Amino acid sequence: MADEFDYVIVGAGTAGCVMASRLSEDADISVALLEAGGSDLSIWIQLPIGYGRTFFDPKINWMFDTRPIDALGGRTSYWPRGKVVGGSGSINAMVHVRGFPHDFDDWRDAGNPGWGWDDVLPHFIRSEDHDLGVSERHGVGGPQHVTDITARAHPLCRRFLETGRALGFPISPDFNGPDGEGFGIYHINTRRGWRASTANAYLHPVLRRRNLALQKHCHVTRILFEGKRAVGVILRQRGRERTIRARHEVILCAGAIGSPQLLQVSGVGDGAMLQHMGIEAVQHAPAVGANLQDHLAVSYFYRASVPTLNDQLRPLLGKASAALRYAFDRGGPLSMSVNQGGGFVRSSPDAPRPNLQLYFSPVSYTRTPLSERRLLNPDPFSAFLLSFNSCRPTSRGRITLASPDPFVQPAIQPNYLATEVDVAEARAGTALLRRIAGTGPLAQIITEELVPGAQVQGDDALLDDFRARADTVYHPTCTCMMGSDPARSVVDASLRVHGVDGLRVIDASVFPSITSGNVNAPTVMVAEKGAAMVRAYRRGTTS
Ligand SMILES: Cc1cc2nc3c(=O)[nH]c(=O)nc-3n(C[C@H](O)[C@H](O)[C@H](O)COP(=O)(O)OP(=O)(O)OC[C@H]3O[C@@H](n4cnc5c(N)ncnc54)[C@H](O)[C@@H]3O)c2cc1C
């Protein structure tokens, strides 16, 4: 590989694959895409339900652990992140949710011109090849396929929807459409029964371009600065150190943990922390790693009097029949996420916006820890789960260096439930799960609440249970937050790092605030818009 390119992109994850594909559309520029992990050619990555297997696979997963979290009784939390081409988009649950228009209007109103809903919608549409066809909200012919599984979802999902209706909630035909509020069925990123990560959608189809070089097993250890200008990166590849120079820009797409860590080990971070670590400061940037936001969810498990996915996936014969079905038409449970039903609802009618996200999965895992995600080994009886998380938690955590060594995991402090608003929403969400389980069509088929169990009664006991069991849904964001004030944010509205030149961050870390739902689709949007900005800047059409 050459050692000088126009653009050097760090991280071939969800955002990095979009960036590399879009930037290399201009044949006269050269792009290097550097990824710490290896190939995504694995059946467990490509088979949709395979994400149960990749969850704990150290060959393709960074496998982070957080620091003890006070509000969760001092528990730590396991945070899987993809270390592989496709990044976390190669190991995620594929649920495709953009968030609500107000999420992006909030981004704009926080001092980020150009990031309101009307500004970002064209970038969402451009990324899509949607089963629902073209409309004001959706596109076809874009790189990433979105599958509408409504007709194929497990029959129990219908009871979930009917229960929502019985409780007076609207039914949403499309969480990404104009009526996104209510109970509904999630759309997912698959194409013809295979995972549609951005690696599959954007990168693999263009890897033959002569101006694009993907380099795997390249752990970038430092950004190279000349004065305050980023001019390249230093990396370790199979034990060898190399320098790759960037003629135009270095673009960090290393994700919400990797990007702030790389900035910090390179001397862009809080001055006192850098000094403490013995790192020479390039730029005092106190907001690097600060402002971390994530969704924190809890699941309730119910034994059912009718068959659930457990009955299909647990027995050997059931597995064989699911595999046959998949081989026959790429359909059946192996072609989907287990997160099939869900919702975006208000905890009370006077809540100004939907503030709780719901999941309904026709499957349960009470015999193995949920964190192990034995998707193909559920409980040996009929059961299902209901979960919720706050849409827009207000607590903010932090990522700081634990060592100046770039190979040492940083210290992750999610700081969940640090605000009264978040605690109040935890209370409201647990009460809502009980109401859902106690109502009409679902109540009729529930024979027992397995977890937390009928003995847990009352607001305070449910909150204690939440503190004891709630966990991440793997959506860290905001650690290189976008904003206009360098004291409080890391990048400006053009995604350039404040105070230095030639360096942008373009991934989930730049969200000013976490969006109301799953964060992969908005990360794709950020990368589509980021790529458009980088290309316009090179052509001299923007400053
Ligand atoms: C188990 C799981 C389930 C999820 N489920 C969903 C879901 O259903 N729907 C949804 O919307 N979202 C989901 N998410 C979240 C979503 O996948 C991520 O938010 C999204 O992929 C983030 O994209 P990114 O580009 O910011 O980072 P990533 O996709 O994580 O990419 C970062 C890339 O940078 C590489 N990298 C990091 N550091 C370095 C370095 N120093 N040198 C070189 N390379 C480096 C990494 O290996 C990785 O490939 C899930 C995530 C997980 C882990």
Ligand as a Chemical Component Dictionary entry (heavy atoms), coordinates in Angstrom:
data_LIG
# 
_chem_comp.id                   LIG 
_chem_comp.type                 NON-POLYMER 
_chem_comp.pdbx_formal_charge   0 
_chem_comp.three_letter_code    LIG 
# 
loop_
_chem_comp_atom.comp_id 
_chem_comp_atom.atom_id 
_chem_comp_atom.alt_atom_id 
_chem_comp_atom.type_symbol 
_chem_comp_atom.charge 
_chem_comp_atom.model_Cartn_x 
_chem_comp_atom.model_Cartn_y 
_chem_comp_atom.model_Cartn_z 
_chem_comp_atom.pdbx_ordinal 
LIG C1  C1  C 0 -24.633 -5.714 19.920 1  
LIG C2  C2  C 0 -25.094 -4.442 19.283 2  
LIG C3  C3  C 0 -26.410 -4.323 18.847 3  
LIG C4  C4  C 0 -26.845 -3.132 18.258 4  
LIG N1  N1  N 0 -28.088 -3.086 17.718 5  
LIG C5  C5  C 0 -28.460 -2.003 16.999 6  
LIG C6  C6  C 0 -29.682 -2.005 16.275 7  
LIG O1  O1  O 0 -30.415 -2.988 16.235 8  
LIG N2  N2  N 0 -30.004 -0.876 15.588 9  
LIG C7  C7  C 0 -29.218 0.238  15.611 10 
LIG O2  O2  O 0 -29.596 1.239  15.008 11 
LIG N3  N3  N 0 -28.047 0.255  16.271 12 
LIG C8  C8  C 0 -27.632 -0.849 16.933 13 
LIG N4  N4  N 0 -26.419 -0.865 17.536 14 
LIG C9  C9  C 0 -25.595 0.364  17.496 15 
LIG C10 C10 C 0 -24.955 0.644  16.125 16 
LIG O3  O3  O 0 -24.549 -0.523 15.484 17 
LIG C11 C11 C 0 -23.764 1.584  16.321 18 
LIG O4  O4  O 0 -24.195 2.723  17.011 19 
LIG C12 C12 C 0 -23.118 2.022  15.021 20 
LIG O5  O5  O 0 -22.624 0.906  14.349 21 
LIG C13 C13 C 0 -21.980 3.009  15.321 22 
LIG O6  O6  O 0 -21.300 3.306  14.123 23 
LIG P1  P1  P 0 -19.894 4.017  14.153 24 
LIG O7  O7  O 0 -19.460 4.151  12.742 25 
LIG O8  O8  O 0 -19.966 5.222  14.999 26 
LIG O9  O9  O 0 -18.926 3.006  14.946 27 
LIG P2  P2  P 0 -18.550 1.507  14.610 28 
LIG O10 O10 O 0 -19.520 0.902  13.665 29 
LIG O11 O11 O 0 -18.353 0.825  15.916 30 
LIG O12 O12 O 0 -17.169 1.622  13.819 31 
LIG C14 C14 C 0 -15.936 1.975  14.406 32 
LIG C15 C15 C 0 -14.863 1.210  13.643 33 
LIG O13 O13 O 0 -13.605 1.778  13.951 34 
LIG C16 C16 C 0 -12.681 0.738  14.194 35 
LIG N5  N5  N 0 -11.646 1.290  15.079 36 
LIG C17 C17 C 0 -11.801 1.754  16.335 37 
LIG N6  N6  N 0 -10.622 2.203  16.809 38 
LIG C18 C18 C 0 -9.709  2.032  15.819 39 
LIG C19 C19 C 0 -8.314  2.300  15.700 40 
LIG N7  N7  N 0 -7.622  2.864  16.701 41 
LIG N8  N8  N 0 -7.674  1.985  14.550 42 
LIG C20 C20 C 0 -8.371  1.437  13.494 43 
LIG N9  N9  N 0 -9.707  1.152  13.569 44 
LIG C21 C21 C 0 -10.357 1.452  14.705 45 
LIG C22 C22 C 0 -13.518 -0.344 14.848 46 
LIG O14 O14 O 0 -12.892 -1.600 14.808 47 
LIG C23 C23 C 0 -14.796 -0.266 14.033 48 
LIG O15 O15 O 0 -14.747 -1.060 12.889 49 
LIG C24 C24 C 0 -25.950 -2.026 18.142 50 
LIG C25 C25 C 0 -24.629 -2.148 18.561 51 
LIG C26 C26 C 0 -24.195 -3.334 19.122 52 
LIG C27 C27 C 0 -22.750 -3.453 19.551 53 
# 
loop_
_chem_comp_bond.comp_id 
_chem_comp_bond.atom_id_1 
_chem_comp_bond.atom_id_2 
_chem_comp_bond.value_order 
_chem_comp_bond.pdbx_ordinal 
LIG C1  C2  SING 1  
LIG C2  C3  SING 2  
LIG C2  C26 DOUB 3  
LIG C3  C4  DOUB 4  
LIG C4  N1  SING 5  
LIG C4  C24 SING 6  
LIG N1  C5  DOUB 7  
LIG C5  C6  SING 8  
LIG C5  C8  SING 9  
LIG C6  O1  DOUB 10 
LIG C6  N2  SING 11 
LIG N2  C7  SING 12 
LIG C7  O2  DOUB 13 
LIG C7  N3  SING 14 
LIG N3  C8  DOUB 15 
LIG C8  N4  SING 16 
LIG N4  C9  SING 17 
LIG N4  C24 SING 18 
LIG C9  C10 SING 19 
LIG C10 O3  SING 20 
LIG C10 C11 SING 21 
LIG C11 O4  SING 22 
LIG C11 C12 SING 23 
LIG C12 O5  SING 24 
LIG C12 C13 SING 25 
LIG C13 O6  SING 26 
LIG O6  P1  SING 27 
LIG P1  O7  DOUB 28 
LIG P1  O8  SING 29 
LIG P1  O9  SING 30 
LIG O9  P2  SING 31 
LIG P2  O10 DOUB 32 
LIG P2  O11 SING 33 
LIG P2  O12 SING 34 
LIG O12 C14 SING 35 
LIG C14 C15 SING 36 
LIG C15 O13 SING 37 
LIG C15 C23 SING 38 
LIG O13 C16 SING 39 
LIG C16 N5  SING 40 
LIG C16 C22 SING 41 
LIG N5  C17 SING 42 
LIG N5  C21 SING 43 
LIG C17 N6  DOUB 44 
LIG N6  C18 SING 45 
LIG C18 C19 SING 46 
LIG C18 C21 DOUB 47 
LIG C19 N7  SING 48 
LIG C19 N8  DOUB 49 
LIG N8  C20 SING 50 
LIG C20 N9  DOUB 51 
LIG N9  C21 SING 52 
LIG C22 O14 SING 53 
LIG C22 C23 SING 54 
LIG C23 O15 SING 55 
LIG C24 C25 DOUB 56 
LIG C25 C26 SING 57 
LIG C26 C27 SING 58 
# 
